[in-house]
Amino acid sequence: MTEIAGIDPGVAPSGPGCAECDAGGGWWVHLRRCAQCGHIGCCDTSPAQHASAHAAATGHPFIQSFEPGEDWFWNFQTEQMYDGPELAPPRHHPVDQPVPGPAGRVPADWQDHVH
Protein backbone atom coordinates (compact mmCIF):
# COMPACT_ATOMS: atom_id res chain seq x y z
CA MET A 1 0.00 0.00 0.00
CA THR A 2 1.16 3.50 -0.77
CA GLU A 3 2.06 5.56 2.28
CA ILE A 4 -0.54 8.20 3.14
CA ALA A 5 0.65 11.38 4.87
CA GLY A 6 -1.18 11.67 8.19
CA ILE A 7 -1.69 7.93 8.69
CA ASP A 8 0.75 5.80 10.71
CA PRO A 9 -0.41 2.17 10.61
CA GLY A 10 2.06 1.13 13.32
CA VAL A 11 0.76 3.33 16.13
CA ALA A 12 -1.47 1.61 18.69
CA PRO A 13 -4.60 3.32 20.05
CA SER A 14 -4.22 5.37 23.24
CA GLY A 15 -6.72 3.21 25.15
CA PRO A 16 -10.21 1.67 25.10
CA GLY A 17 -12.09 4.97 25.51
CA CYS A 18 -11.94 8.71 24.91
CA ALA A 19 -8.79 9.91 26.65
CA GLU A 20 -10.25 13.25 27.76
CA CYS A 21 -13.65 11.84 28.79
CA ASP A 22 -11.93 9.13 30.83
CA ALA A 23 -9.69 11.70 32.51
CA GLY A 24 -12.62 13.97 33.36
CA GLY A 25 -15.33 11.43 34.14
CA GLY A 26 -17.27 12.15 30.94
CA TRP A 27 -19.02 9.88 28.48
CA TRP A 28 -19.31 9.44 24.71
CA VAL A 29 -21.62 8.21 22.00
CA HIS A 30 -19.04 6.76 19.57
CA LEU A 31 -15.25 6.64 19.50
CA ARG A 32 -12.78 7.81 16.86
CA ARG A 33 -9.08 7.03 16.54
CA CYS A 34 -6.48 9.47 15.27
CA ALA A 35 -4.80 7.64 12.41
CA GLN A 36 -1.54 9.53 12.97
CA CYS A 37 -0.91 9.25 16.72
CA GLY A 38 -3.53 6.77 18.02
CA HIS A 39 -5.40 9.25 20.24
CA ILE A 40 -8.89 7.99 21.03
CA GLY A 41 -11.49 10.74 21.17
CA CYS A 42 -15.27 10.95 21.18
CA CYS A 43 -17.29 11.66 18.02
CA ASP A 44 -19.01 14.90 17.04
CA THR A 45 -22.36 13.53 18.27
CA SER A 46 -20.86 13.21 21.76
CA PRO A 47 -21.20 16.16 24.15
CA ALA A 48 -17.47 17.01 24.22
CA GLN A 49 -16.42 16.23 20.61
CA HIS A 50 -12.84 15.43 21.61
CA ALA A 51 -11.81 13.74 18.32
CA SER A 52 -12.49 16.94 16.34
CA ALA A 53 -10.80 19.04 19.00
CA HIS A 54 -7.71 16.80 18.81
CA ALA A 55 -7.57 17.13 15.02
CA ALA A 56 -7.91 20.92 15.23
CA ALA A 57 -5.23 21.24 17.94
CA THR A 58 -2.69 18.91 16.35
CA GLY A 59 -3.35 19.23 12.62
CA HIS A 60 -3.66 15.45 12.38
CA PRO A 61 -6.03 15.08 9.44
CA PHE A 62 -7.36 11.49 9.60
CA ILE A 63 -9.52 9.62 12.04
CA GLN A 64 -10.81 6.09 11.80
CA SER A 65 -13.90 4.76 13.49
CA PHE A 66 -13.03 2.90 16.70
CA GLU A 67 -16.35 1.03 16.68
CA PRO A 68 -16.64 -2.75 16.13
CA GLY A 69 -17.40 -3.60 12.51
CA GLU A 70 -16.42 -0.18 11.13
CA ASP A 71 -13.17 0.59 9.30
CA TRP A 72 -13.84 3.90 7.54
CA PHE A 73 -11.50 6.90 7.65
CA TRP A 74 -12.47 10.60 7.66
CA ASN A 75 -10.21 13.46 6.65
CA PHE A 76 -10.95 16.66 8.58
CA GLN A 77 -9.03 18.78 6.06
CA THR A 78 -10.93 17.64 2.96
CA GLU A 79 -14.15 16.62 4.77
CA GLN A 80 -14.21 13.36 2.84
CA MET A 81 -14.33 9.68 3.69
CA TYR A 82 -11.34 7.54 2.70
CA ASP A 83 -10.18 3.97 2.51
CA GLY A 84 -6.95 3.43 4.36
CA PRO A 85 -4.58 0.79 5.62
CA GLU A 86 -5.24 -1.56 8.50
CA LEU A 87 -4.07 0.12 11.69
CA ALA A 88 -2.29 -1.52 14.63
CA PRO A 89 -4.57 -3.49 16.96
CA PRO A 90 -6.88 -3.26 18.68
CA ARG A 91 -9.08 -2.02 15.83
CA HIS A 92 -12.06 -1.10 18.05
CA HIS A 93 -13.09 -0.59 21.64
CA PRO A 94 -13.90 -3.71 23.70
CA VAL A 95 -17.04 -5.36 22.33
CA ASP A 96 -18.57 -5.52 25.81
CA GLN A 97 -18.28 -1.73 26.20
CA PRO A 98 -21.77 -0.24 25.71
CA VAL A 99 -22.68 2.46 23.21
CA PRO A 100 -23.01 5.11 24.45
CA GLY A 101 -20.37 4.47 27.05
CA PRO A 102 -18.69 3.79 29.23
CA ALA A 103 -20.95 1.83 31.56
CA GLY A 104 -21.88 3.75 34.69
CA ARG A 105 -21.19 7.24 33.33
CA VAL A 106 -23.92 7.72 30.72
CA PRO A 107 -26.82 9.79 32.09
CA ALA A 108 -30.36 8.44 31.76
CA ASP A 109 -31.27 11.45 29.59
CA TRP A 110 -28.18 11.07 27.35
CA GLN A 111 -30.20 11.70 24.16
CA ASP A 112 -30.85 15.25 25.38
CA HIS A 113 -27.09 15.94 25.41
CA VAL A 114 -26.00 14.81 21.94
CA HIS A 115 -25.21 17.01 18.95
Secondary structure as the mmCIF struct_conf table of DSSP 4:
data_model
#
loop_
_struct_conf.conf_type_id
_struct_conf.id
_struct_conf.beg_label_comp_id
_struct_conf.beg_label_asym_id
_struct_conf.beg_label_seq_id
_struct_conf.end_label_comp_id
_struct_conf.end_label_asym_id
_struct_conf.end_label_seq_id
TURN_TY1_P TURN_TY1_P1 ALA A 5 GLY A 6
TURN_TY1_P TURN_TY1_P2 PRO A 9 GLY A 10
HELX_LH_PP_P HELX_LH_PP_P1 VAL A 11 PRO A 13
BEND BEND1 SER A 14 SER A 14
BEND BEND2 PRO A 16 GLY A 17
HELX_RH_AL_P HELX_RH_AL_P1 ALA A 19 GLY A 24
TURN_TY1_P TURN_TY1_P3 GLY A 25 GLY A 25
STRN STRN1 TRP A 28 TRP A 28
BEND BEND3 VAL A 29 HIS A 30
STRN STRN2 LEU A 31 CYS A 34
TURN_TY1_P TURN_TY1_P4 ALA A 35 CYS A 37
STRN STRN3 ILE A 40 CYS A 42
TURN_TY1_P TURN_TY1_P5 ASP A 44 THR A 45
BEND BEND4 SER A 46 ALA A 48
HELX_RH_AL_P HELX_RH_AL_P2 HIS A 50 THR A 58
STRN STRN4 PHE A 62 SER A 65
BEND BEND5 GLU A 67 GLU A 67
TURN_TY1_P TURN_TY1_P6 PRO A 68 GLY A 69
STRN STRN5 PHE A 73 ASN A 75
TURN_TY1_P TURN_TY1_P7 PHE A 76 GLU A 79
STRN STRN6 GLN A 80 TYR A 82
HELX_LH_PP_P HELX_LH_PP_P2 PRO A 85 LEU A 87
BEND BEND6 ALA A 88 PRO A 89
HELX_LH_PP_P HELX_LH_PP_P3 PRO A 90 PRO A 90
BEND BEND7 HIS A 92 HIS A 93
TURN_TY1_P TURN_TY1_P8 VAL A 95 ASP A 96
BEND BEND8 GLN A 97 GLN A 97
BEND BEND9 VAL A 99 PRO A 100
STRN STRN7 GLY A 101 GLY A 101
BEND BEND10 PRO A 102 PRO A 102
TURN_TY1_P TURN_TY1_P9 ALA A 103 ARG A 105
BEND BEND11 VAL A 106 VAL A 106
TURN_TY1_P TURN_TY1_P10 ALA A 108 ASP A 109
HELX_RH_3T_P HELX_RH_3T_P1 TRP A 110 HIS A 113
#
